[in-house]
């Protein structure tokens, strides 16, 4: 992953986008610390795509039908000193 400063990324924004499309993610730093990463729209969609829903996730769990019993602790709330 190539790293750019904010100033360099602003000056060469089109190049940052072209490289994100052709070479992969481009990191942009602010004050020496990684601040953001520019990625192609295709890669973003691939990384954020959901595979199924929560009900399907639980239905496919290897623990389904295992007989595991989870009991809720019925203690009261903790006492806090404020």
TIZA-885598 format. One record per residue (C-alpha): residue in three letters; x, z, y. Coordinates in steps of 0.25 Angstrom, whole numbers, plus 5000, padded with zeros to 4 digits. Layout:
# TIZA-885598
alaXZY...
//
This chain:
# TIZA-885598
unk500050005000unk500649965013unk500650065025unk500350025039unk500350115052unk499150115060unk499850035071unk500349925061unk499049915054unk498349895068unk499349785072unk499249715058unk497849755054unk497549615048unk498849625040unk498349765035unk497049705030unk497749575024unk498649665016unk497549765012unk496849635006unk498049575000unk499049694996unk498049814995unk497849945003unk498549965017unk498850105022unk498850135037unk499550255042unk499250345054unk500350435059unk501150415046unk499950455037unk499150355029unk497850345036unk497050235030unk497150125020unk496649975022unk496049915009unk495349785006unk493849795005unk493949744991unk494849864987unk493949964995unk492749914987unk493449924974unk493950064977unk492650114982unk491650044972unk490850144964unk490750124949unk489450184945unk488650304951unk488750454949unk487750454938unk488550344930unk489750424932unk489150554926unk488550474915unk489850414911unk490550544911unk491350584899unk490750724900unk489350674898unk488850734886unk490050824884unk489250944884unk490051004896unk489151114903unk489451144917unk488851274923unk488651304937unk489251424942unk488151514948unk489051604957unk488651624972unk489351564983unk490751614987unk490951724997unk491751675009unk492351755020unk492051695034
//
